[in-house]
Amino acid sequence: MVVRLSMFNKIRFFLAVLCFGTAFLISSYTIAESDVYEERMTAINYAEWESQRLQYLPKIVVVDLWAMWCVSCIERFPEMVNLHHKYKDQNVEFVSMNLDDREDKKSLELANQFLKKMNANFDHYHMDENLLHAFEKIDLIGIPAVLIYDQKGNEQFRLTGDNPNKQFTEIDIEEAIIHLLNRT
């Protein structure tokens, strides 16, 4: 008997495998015991996020979607912090949206500690929804992903790793920002 999975079920299966791998990946990221837990992320559901996102207008908004189980997200996060410092005085707002499982308190604690360690001094949110529903509402297949909104709040760029032959880089993020800055 051959079982055929729909695209949605394939995505759900892929995400489930990633979630089960969370413990392994988190265990490979260590934080000094002297680090004290500090809440850096605001829990927010999708509807609240859509409203909150509009509060950044009329700035360009760069949203970094990440999770502790996403090794490439963690590796490239320092560059997002660098871009934040480079563009913070140019009408560009950087925001991080964590997509760790809301039930995994240890992962959320590590994410908060990671943000502190990265000295990421911009707004951080945690999607407080079922992980599969969050991915569906944001229309994501996987992360890392960066969504870039223009000064009117319209999504102009969706940089994802969906195509294994064309992965986005920090250069792509910066080119998108420059493009939007030059439109004003």
Number of C-alpha atoms within 10 A of each C-alpha: 3 4 5 8 10 9 9 11 11 12 18 18 14 13 17 14 11 15 18 11 13 19 15 11 15 17 12 10 13 10 13 7 7 6 11 12 13 13 14 21 19 14 16 16 15 15 9 12 17 12 10 12 14 16 11 19 17 15 19 24 25 24 21 22 23 25 23 23 26 20 16 13 17 16 9 14 20 15 12 21 18 12 18 20 14 12 15 13 9 11 14 25 21 24 24 22 22 23 25 24 23 17 12 12 11 13 20 22 16 19 27 22 21 20 21 17 11 12 11 21 14 15 14 20 18 25 23 20 19 15 19 17 12 17 19 14 12 11 9 17 18 17 21 23 20 23 18 25 27 23 21 13 18 12 14 15 17 16 19 20 17 15 8 8 7 9 12 18 13 14 9 13 20 15 11 20 22 12 12 18 16 8 8 7
